[in-house]
Amino acid sequence: MVFDFITIGKNAPRTDRHALGGMVTVDGSPAEKRIIVLLRRDFTVIATTLSNPTTGEWKVEGINEYEKRELIILALDSTGVYNAEVADYVTQVVTA
């Protein structure tokens, strides 16, 4: 399982318009997987979503601003065939 992150917008000192997004693939094909965004310091769940089964794309918007490299992204495989994919030290982007 692999996912790549997309960046949107430019940096701004707002706390209500931050986002994360990416794409999940399994063996090179887009896949629907549960995505969980965690805060590194205490593993608080910031957001959850499902990736699109056709495109593999996912996005969470409207999250608060966190320090750079403070987030962990998990992509979970509900089939039990693959281990979860982890992206650590992630920074959200500003959308507008």
The first five atom37 places (N, CA, C, CB, O) and aatype in JSON, in Angstrom:
{
  "aatype": [12, 19, 13, 3, 13, 9, 16, 9, 7, 11, 2, 0, 14, 1, 16, 3, 1, 8, 0, 10, 7, 7, 12, 19, 16, 19, 3, 7, 15, 14, 0, 6, 11, 1, 9, 9, 19, 10, 10, 1, 1, 3, 13, 16, 19, 9, 0, 16, 16, 10, 15, 2, 14, 16, 16, 7, 6, 17, 11, 19, 6, 7, 9, 2, 6, 18, 6, 11, 1, 6, 10, 9, 9, 10, 0, 10, 3, 15, 16, 7, 19, 18, 2, 0, 6, 19, 0, 3, 18, 19, 16, 5, 19, 19, 16, 0],
  "atom_mask": [
    [1, 1, 1, 1, 1],
    [1, 1, 1, 1, 1],
    [1, 1, 1, 1, 1],
    [1, 1, 1, 1, 1],
    [1, 1, 1, 1, 1],
    [1, 1, 1, 1, 1],
    [1, 1, 1, 1, 1],
    [1, 1, 1, 1, 1],
    [1, 1, 1, 0, 1],
    [1, 1, 1, 1, 1],
    [1, 1, 1, 1, 1],
    [1, 1, 1, 1, 1],
    [1, 1, 1, 1, 1],
    [1, 1, 1, 1, 1],
    [1, 1, 1, 1, 1],
    [1, 1, 1, 1, 1],
    [1, 1, 1, 1, 1],
    [1, 1, 1, 1, 1],
    [1, 1, 1, 1, 1],
    [1, 1, 1, 1, 1],
    [1, 1, 1, 0, 1],
    [1, 1, 1, 0, 1],
    [1, 1, 1, 1, 1],
    [1, 1, 1, 1, 1],
    [1, 1, 1, 1, 1],
    [1, 1, 1, 1, 1],
    [1, 1, 1, 1, 1],
    [1, 1, 1, 0, 1],
    [1, 1, 1, 1, 1],
    [1, 1, 1, 1, 1],
    [1, 1, 1, 1, 1],
    [1, 1, 1, 1, 1],
    [1, 1, 1, 1, 1],
    [1, 1, 1, 1, 1],
    [1, 1, 1, 1, 1],
    [1, 1, 1, 1, 1],
    [1, 1, 1, 1, 1],
    [1, 1, 1, 1, 1],
    [1, 1, 1, 1, 1],
    [1, 1, 1, 1, 1],
    [1, 1, 1, 1, 1],
    [1, 1, 1, 1, 1],
    [1, 1, 1, 1, 1],
    [1, 1, 1, 1, 1],
    [1, 1, 1, 1, 1],
    [1, 1, 1, 1, 1],
    [1, 1, 1, 1, 1],
    [1, 1, 1, 1, 1],
    [1, 1, 1, 1, 1],
    [1, 1, 1, 1, 1],
    [1, 1, 1, 1, 1],
    [1, 1, 1, 1, 1],
    [1, 1, 1, 1, 1],
    [1, 1, 1, 1, 1],
    [1, 1, 1, 1, 1],
    [1, 1, 1, 0, 1],
    [1, 1, 1, 1, 1],
    [1, 1, 1, 1, 1],
    [1, 1, 1, 1, 1],
    [1, 1, 1, 1, 1],
    [1, 1, 1, 1, 1],
    [1, 1, 1, 0, 1],
    [1, 1, 1, 1, 1],
    [1, 1, 1, 1, 1],
    [1, 1, 1, 1, 1],
    [1, 1, 1, 1, 1],
    [1, 1, 1, 1, 1],
    [1, 1, 1, 1, 1],
    [1, 1, 1, 1, 1],
    [1, 1, 1, 1, 1],
    [1, 1, 1, 1, 1],
    [1, 1, 1, 1, 1],
    [1, 1, 1, 1, 1],
    [1, 1, 1, 1, 1],
    [1, 1, 1, 1, 1],
    [1, 1, 1, 1, 1],
    [1, 1, 1, 1, 1],
    [1, 1, 1, 1, 1],
    [1, 1, 1, 1, 1],
    [1, 1, 1, 0, 1],
    [1, 1, 1, 1, 1],
    [1, 1, 1, 1, 1],
    [1, 1, 1, 1, 1],
    [1, 1, 1, 1, 1],
    [1, 1, 1, 1, 1],
    [1, 1, 1, 1, 1],
    [1, 1, 1, 1, 1],
    [1, 1, 1, 1, 1],
    [1, 1, 1, 1, 1],
    [1, 1, 1, 1, 1],
    [1, 1, 1, 1, 1],
    [1, 1, 1, 1, 1],
    [1, 1, 1, 1, 1],
    [1, 1, 1, 1, 1],
    [1, 1, 1, 1, 1],
    [1, 1, 1, 1, 1]
  ],
  "atom_positions": [
    [[0.84, -1.16, 0.0], [0.0, 0.0, 0.0], [0.9, 1.23, 0.0], [-0.96, -0.01, 1.21], [1.86, 1.3, 0.77]],
    [[0.6, 2.21, -0.85], [1.39, 3.43, -0.93], [0.44, 4.61, -1.04], [2.36, 3.39, -2.14], [-0.59, 4.52, -1.71]],
    [[0.78, 5.71, -0.39], [0.02, 6.93, -0.64], [0.96, 8.11, -0.72], [-1.03, 7.15, 0.46], [1.96, 8.18, -0.01]],
    [[0.62, 9.04, -1.61], [1.4, 10.25, -1.82], [0.57, 11.43, -1.36], [1.82, 10.4, -3.31], [-0.65, 11.43, -1.49]],
    [[1.25, 12.44, -0.83], [0.54, 13.62, -0.33], [0.52, 14.72, -1.38], [1.19, 14.12, 0.94], [1.46, 14.88, -2.15]],
    [[-0.58, 15.47, -1.39], [-0.68, 16.62, -2.27], [-0.63, 17.86, -1.4], [-1.99, 16.58, -3.12], [-1.04, 17.84, -0.24]],
    [[-0.12, 18.93, -1.95], [-0.11, 20.19, -1.22], [-1.06, 21.16, -1.9], [1.31, 20.77, -1.13], [-1.18, 21.17, -3.12]],
    [[-1.71, 21.96, -1.1], [-2.71, 22.9, -1.6], [-2.44, 24.25, -0.96], [-4.16, 22.4, -1.29], [-2.21, 24.34, 0.25]],
    [[-2.48, 25.3, -1.76], [-2.43, 26.65, -1.2], [-1.06, 27.09, -0.75], [0.0, 0.0, 0.0], [-0.04, 26.5, -1.1]],
    [[-1.07, 28.16, 0.05], [0.17, 28.73, 0.57], [0.03, 28.93, 2.07], [0.5, 30.07, -0.13], [-1.08, 28.91, 2.6]],
    [[1.14, 29.12, 2.75], [1.11, 29.29, 4.2], [0.43, 30.59, 4.61], [2.53, 29.25, 4.76], [0.59, 31.62, 3.96]],
    [[-0.33, 30.53, 5.7], [-0.99, 31.7, 6.28], [-1.21, 31.42, 7.76], [-2.35, 32.02, 5.54], [-1.32, 30.26, 8.15]],
    [[-1.27, 32.45, 8.58], [-1.39, 32.23, 10.03], [-2.81, 31.96, 10.52], [-0.87, 33.41, 10.76], [-3.16, 32.4, 11.61]],
    [[-3.61, 31.26, 9.78], [-4.98, 30.93, 10.18], [-5.01, 29.53, 10.76], [-5.94, 31.05, 8.99], [-4.15, 28.7, 10.47]],
    [[-6.02, 29.28, 11.59], [-6.12, 27.96, 12.22], [-7.36, 27.2, 11.8], [-6.1, 28.1, 13.71], [-7.6, 26.11, 12.32]],
    [[-8.15, 27.72, 10.88], [-9.41, 27.07, 10.55], [-9.5, 26.6, 9.11], [-10.54, 28.0, 10.82], [-10.57, 26.18, 8.67]],
    [[-8.44, 26.64, 8.37], [-8.51, 26.28, 6.95], [-7.35, 25.42, 6.48], [-8.58, 27.52, 6.11], [-6.89, 25.54, 5.35]],
    [[-6.89, 24.58, 7.35], [-5.79, 23.7, 7.01], [-6.32, 22.36, 6.51], [-4.87, 23.49, 8.24], [-7.42, 21.94, 6.87]],
    [[-5.53, 21.69, 5.68], [-5.98, 20.45, 5.07], [-4.82, 19.49, 4.85], [-6.68, 20.74, 3.73], [-3.65, 19.87, 4.87]],
    [[-5.19, 18.25, 4.66], [-4.27, 17.19, 4.26], [-4.97, 16.39, 3.17], [-3.87, 16.27, 5.48], [-6.2, 16.33, 3.12]],
    [[-4.21, 15.78, 2.31], [-4.8, 14.93, 1.29], [-3.76, 14.03, 0.68], [0.0, 0.0, 0.0], [-2.56, 14.23, 0.86]],
    [[-4.22, 13.04, -0.04], [-3.3, 12.12, -0.68], [-4.03, 11.08, -1.49], [0.0, 0.0, 0.0], [-5.21, 11.23, -1.8]],
    [[-3.32, 10.02, -1.84], [-3.9, 8.94, -2.62], [-3.39, 7.61, -2.09], [-3.57, 9.1, -4.14], [-2.2, 7.46, -1.78]],
    [[-4.28, 6.66, -1.98], [-3.94, 5.32, -1.5], [-4.0, 4.35, -2.68], [-4.9, 4.86, -0.35], [-4.97, 4.35, -3.44]],
    [[-2.96, 3.54, -2.81], [-2.97, 2.48, -3.82], [-2.58, 1.16, -3.16], [-2.02, 2.81, -5.0], [-1.82, 1.13, -2.19]],
    [[-3.1, 0.1, -3.71], [-2.73, -1.25, -3.29], [-2.25, -1.98, -4.54], [-3.94, -2.01, -2.59], [-3.0, -2.13, -5.5]],
    [[-1.02, -2.43, -4.51], [-0.41, -3.08, -5.68], [-0.56, -2.23, -6.93], [-1.04, -4.45, -5.9], [-0.79, -2.76, -8.02]],
    [[-0.43, -0.9, -6.78], [-0.48, 0.02, -7.91], [-1.86, 0.47, -8.33], [0.0, 0.0, 0.0], [-1.98, 1.31, -9.22]],
    [[-2.91, -0.04, -7.71], [-4.28, 0.33, -8.07], [-4.92, 1.15, -6.95], [-5.13, -0.92, -8.36], [-4.69, 0.87, -5.78]],
    [[-5.72, 2.17, -7.3], [-6.42, 2.97, -6.28], [-7.27, 2.07, -5.39], [-7.3, 4.04, -6.94], [-7.8, 1.06, -5.85]],
    [[-7.38, 2.44, -4.12], [-8.12, 1.59, -3.18], [-8.84, 2.44, -2.14], [-7.16, 0.61, -2.48], [-8.44, 3.56, -1.82]],
    [[-9.93, 1.87, -1.63], [-10.66, 2.49, -0.53], [-10.09, 1.97, 0.78], [-12.2, 2.2, -0.64], [-10.14, 0.77, 1.06]],
    [[-9.56, 2.88, 1.58], [-8.98, 2.52, 2.88], [-9.36, 3.59, 3.9], [-7.44, 2.37, 2.79], [-9.59, 4.75, 3.55]],
    [[-9.42, 3.19, 5.15], [-9.67, 4.13, 6.26], [-8.39, 4.91, 6.5], [-10.12, 3.38, 7.56], [-7.32, 4.33, 6.67]],
    [[-8.5, 6.25, 6.52], [-7.38, 7.14, 6.78], [-7.6, 7.77, 8.15], [-7.24, 8.24, 5.67], [-8.69, 8.28, 8.43]],
    [[-6.59, 7.74, 9.0], [-6.67, 8.34, 10.33], [-5.51, 9.32, 10.49], [-6.64, 7.24, 11.46], [-4.36, 8.98, 10.24]],
    [[-5.84, 10.54, 10.92], [-4.84, 11.57, 11.19], [-4.69, 11.7, 12.7], [-5.23, 12.95, 10.53], [-5.67, 11.95, 13.41]],
    [[-3.47, 11.54, 13.19], [-3.18, 11.6, 14.63], [-2.19, 12.71, 14.95], [-2.63, 10.25, 15.13], [-1.34, 13.05, 14.13]],
    [[-2.32, 13.27, 16.14], [-1.34, 14.22, 16.65], [-0.21, 13.42, 17.28], [-1.99, 15.21, 17.69], [-0.45, 12.57, 18.13]],
    [[1.03, 13.69, 16.88], [2.18, 12.88, 17.33], [2.36, 12.88, 18.84], [3.44, 13.39, 16.69], [2.66, 11.84, 19.42]],
    [[2.19, 14.03, 19.5], [2.57, 14.14, 20.91], [1.73, 13.29, 21.85], [2.48, 15.56, 21.35], [2.22, 12.85, 22.89]],
    [[0.45, 13.04, 21.49], [-0.39, 12.25, 22.4], [-1.34, 11.3, 21.67], [-1.2, 13.17, 23.28], [-2.2, 10.68, 22.29]],
    [[-1.19, 11.18, 20.37], [-1.98, 10.27, 19.53], [-3.48, 10.61, 19.53], [-1.79, 8.84, 20.0], [-4.31, 9.73, 19.32]],
    [[-3.81, 11.88, 19.76], [-5.19, 12.34, 19.63], [-5.62, 12.2, 18.18], [-5.35, 13.81, 20.12], [-4.87, 12.56, 17.27]],
    [[-6.82, 11.67, 17.94], [-7.34, 11.56, 16.58], [-7.81, 12.94, 16.13], [-8.51, 10.51, 16.5], [-8.69, 13.54, 16.76]],
    [[-7.23, 13.44, 15.06], [-7.57, 14.75, 14.49], [-8.7, 14.6, 13.48], [-6.34, 15.4, 13.84], [-9.61, 15.43, 13.44]],
    [[-8.64, 13.56, 12.66], [-9.66, 13.35, 11.62], [-9.59, 11.91, 11.13], [-9.46, 14.33, 10.44], [-8.56, 11.24, 11.24]],
    [[-10.71, 11.45, 10.58], [-10.75, 10.16, 9.88], [-11.56, 10.35, 8.61], [-11.36, 9.03, 10.78], [-12.46, 11.18, 8.56]],
    [[-11.24, 9.57, 7.61], [-11.98, 9.6, 6.36], [-11.72, 8.3, 5.61], [-11.58, 10.84, 5.49], [-10.87, 7.51, 6.01]],
    [[-12.44, 8.09, 4.53], [-12.2, 6.96, 3.63], [-11.65, 7.49, 2.32], [-13.51, 6.13, 3.39], [-12.11, 8.52, 1.83]],
    [[-10.69, 6.8, 1.75], [-10.23, 7.17, 0.42], [-11.27, 6.73, -0.6], [-8.84, 6.54, 0.11], [-12.0, 5.77, -0.38]],
    [[-11.31, 7.44, -1.72], [-12.26, 7.14, -2.79], [-11.9, 5.8, -3.42], [-12.26, 8.28, -3.86], [-10.75, 5.6, -3.8]],
    [[-12.87, 4.87, -3.54], [-12.54, 3.54, -4.07], [-12.12, 3.55, -5.54], [-13.73, 2.63, -3.91], [-11.41, 2.65, -5.99]],
    [[-12.55, 4.56, -6.3], [-12.21, 4.63, -7.72], [-10.87, 5.3, -7.97], [-13.29, 5.37, -8.47], [-10.09, 4.85, -8.81]],
    [[-10.61, 6.38, -7.23], [-9.38, 7.16, -7.46], [-8.32, 6.94, -6.39], [-9.72, 8.62, -7.53], [-7.14, 7.22, -6.63]],
    [[-8.72, 6.45, -5.22], [-7.8, 6.3, -4.1], [-7.52, 7.6, -3.38], [0.0, 0.0, 0.0], [-6.8, 7.61, -2.38]],
    [[-8.09, 8.71, -3.86], [-7.82, 10.02, -3.26], [-8.58, 10.21, -1.96], [-8.18, 11.12, -4.24], [-9.68, 9.69, -1.79]],
    [[-7.97, 10.97, -1.06], [-8.61, 11.31, 0.21], [-8.21, 12.73, 0.58], [-8.22, 10.31, 1.34], [-7.17, 13.24, 0.14]],
    [[-9.05, 13.37, 1.39], [-8.78, 14.74, 1.81], [-9.52, 15.01, 3.11], [-9.2, 15.75, 0.73], [-10.67, 14.59, 3.28]],
    [[-8.87, 15.69, 4.04], [-9.52, 16.2, 5.24], [-9.26, 17.7, 5.26], [-9.0, 15.5, 6.56], [-8.13, 18.15, 5.07]],
    [[-10.32, 18.48, 5.49], [-10.22, 19.93, 5.46], [-10.71, 20.52, 6.77], [-11.03, 20.51, 4.28], [-11.38, 19.85, 7.56]],
    [[-10.37, 21.79, 6.99], [-10.87, 22.5, 8.16], [-10.24, 22.07, 9.47], [0.0, 0.0, 0.0], [-10.83, 22.28, 10.53]],
    [[-9.07, 21.48, 9.41], [-8.41, 21.07, 10.66], [-7.63, 22.26, 11.23], [-7.47, 19.85, 10.42], [-7.26, 23.18, 10.5]],
    [[-7.38, 22.22, 12.5], [-6.61, 23.28, 13.15], [-5.17, 23.26, 12.67], [-6.66, 23.13, 14.67], [-4.69, 22.28, 12.11]],
    [[-4.48, 24.37, 12.91], [-3.06, 24.45, 12.59], [-2.24, 23.79, 13.7], [-2.62, 25.93, 12.38], [-2.46, 24.05, 14.88]],
    [[-1.32, 22.94, 13.31], [-0.43, 22.29, 14.25], [1.0, 22.63, 13.87], [-0.65, 20.74, 14.27], [1.26, 23.06, 12.75]],
    [[1.92, 22.43, 14.79], [3.33, 22.67, 14.49], [3.75, 21.82, 13.29], [4.22, 22.35, 15.73], [3.15, 20.78, 13.02]],
    [[4.78, 22.26, 12.59], [5.29, 21.49, 11.46], [5.73, 20.11, 11.92], [6.47, 22.23, 10.79], [6.3, 19.94, 13.0]],
    [[5.45, 19.12, 11.07], [5.87, 17.74, 11.3], [5.28, 17.14, 12.57], [7.37, 17.67, 11.36], [5.91, 16.3, 13.2]],
    [[4.07, 17.56, 12.95], [3.44, 17.08, 14.19], [2.35, 16.03, 13.97], [2.86, 18.24, 14.92], [1.74, 15.58, 14.94]],
    [[2.09, 15.64, 12.73], [0.99, 14.72, 12.46], [1.49, 13.37, 11.97], [0.04, 15.32, 11.44], [2.56, 13.25, 11.37]],
    [[0.68, 12.35, 12.24], [0.9, 11.0, 11.73], [-0.32, 10.63, 10.91], [1.14, 9.96, 12.91], [-1.45, 10.88, 11.33]],
    [[-0.11, 10.04, 9.74], [-1.21, 9.57, 8.9], [-1.14, 8.05, 8.83], [-1.14, 10.21, 7.46], [-0.09, 7.48, 8.53]],
    [[-2.27, 7.4, 9.12], [-2.37, 5.95, 8.99], [-3.35, 5.6, 7.88], [-2.81, 5.3, 10.33], [-4.42, 6.2, 7.8]],
    [[-2.99, 4.66, 7.05], [-3.91, 4.08, 6.07], [-4.08, 2.62, 6.47], [-3.38, 4.23, 4.56], [-3.14, 1.83, 6.4]],
    [[-5.29, 2.27, 6.88], [-5.55, 0.93, 7.42], [-6.12, 0.0, 6.36], [-6.5, 1.01, 8.6], [-6.94, 0.41, 5.54]],
    [[-5.7, -1.25, 6.39], [-6.22, -2.27, 5.49], [-7.2, -3.15, 6.26], [-5.07, -3.13, 4.88], [-6.8, -3.92, 7.13]],
    [[-8.48, -3.04, 5.93], [-9.51, -3.79, 6.66], [-9.56, -5.27, 6.26], [-10.86, -3.16, 6.42], [-10.23, -6.06, 6.92]],
    [[-8.85, -5.64, 5.19], [-8.88, -7.04, 4.75], [-7.92, -7.92, 5.55], [-8.55, -7.13, 3.28], [-8.06, -9.14, 5.55]],
    [[-6.95, -7.31, 6.21], [-5.97, -8.08, 6.96], [-4.85, -8.64, 6.1], [0.0, 0.0, 0.0], [-4.01, -9.4, 6.59]],
    [[-4.83, -8.29, 4.82], [-3.8, -8.78, 3.91], [-2.51, -7.96, 4.07], [-4.29, -8.72, 2.46], [-1.41, -8.5, 3.99]],
    [[-2.66, -6.65, 4.28], [-1.52, -5.75, 4.36], [-1.44, -5.11, 5.74], [-1.61, -4.66, 3.28], [-2.45, -4.94, 6.42]],
    [[-0.24, -4.76, 6.15], [-0.06, -3.94, 7.34], [-0.49, -2.51, 7.02], [1.42, -3.98, 7.83], [-0.55, -2.12, 5.86]],
    [[-0.78, -1.75, 8.05], [-1.11, -0.34, 7.86], [0.1, 0.4, 7.29], [-1.57, 0.32, 9.19], [1.24, 0.06, 7.6]],
    [[-0.16, 1.39, 6.45], [0.89, 2.29, 5.97], [0.91, 3.5, 6.89], [0.66, 2.71, 4.48], [-0.14, 3.99, 7.3]],
    [[2.09, 3.99, 7.2], [2.24, 5.13, 8.1], [3.07, 6.21, 7.43], [2.89, 4.69, 9.44], [4.11, 5.93, 6.83]],
    [[2.6, 7.44, 7.54], [3.39, 8.61, 7.15], [3.58, 9.42, 8.42], [2.7, 9.47, 5.99], [2.61, 9.89, 9.01]],
    [[4.82, 9.59, 8.84], [5.13, 10.25, 10.1], [5.75, 11.62, 9.83], [6.09, 9.39, 10.96], [6.29, 11.86, 8.75]],
    [[5.66, 12.51, 10.79], [6.21, 13.87, 10.7], [5.6, 14.64, 9.54], [7.73, 13.81, 10.56], [6.32, 15.27, 8.76]],
    [[4.29, 14.61, 9.42], [3.55, 15.26, 8.34], [3.14, 16.67, 8.78], [2.31, 14.43, 7.93], [2.84, 16.89, 9.96]],
    [[3.13, 17.6, 7.84], [2.67, 18.97, 8.09], [1.46, 19.25, 7.21], [3.81, 20.0, 7.81], [1.48, 18.96, 6.01]],
    [[0.4, 19.81, 7.79], [-0.78, 20.17, 7.01], [-0.48, 21.41, 6.16], [-1.99, 20.42, 7.93], [0.52, 22.09, 6.39]],
    [[-1.35, 21.69, 5.19], [-1.19, 22.86, 4.33], [-2.39, 23.78, 4.5], [-1.02, 22.45, 2.85], [-3.42, 23.38, 5.02]],
    [[-2.24, 25.02, 4.04], [-3.31, 26.0, 4.09], [-4.05, 25.97, 2.76], [-2.76, 27.44, 4.4], [-3.42, 25.98, 1.7]],
    [[-5.39, 25.94, 2.81], [-6.18, 25.81, 1.58], [-6.62, 27.14, 0.99], [-7.37, 24.98, 1.85], [-6.93, 27.19, -0.2]],
    [[-6.68, 28.2, 1.76], [-7.12, 29.49, 1.21], [-6.58, 30.63, 2.05], [-8.65, 29.57, 1.15], [-6.85, 31.79, 1.75]]
  ]
}
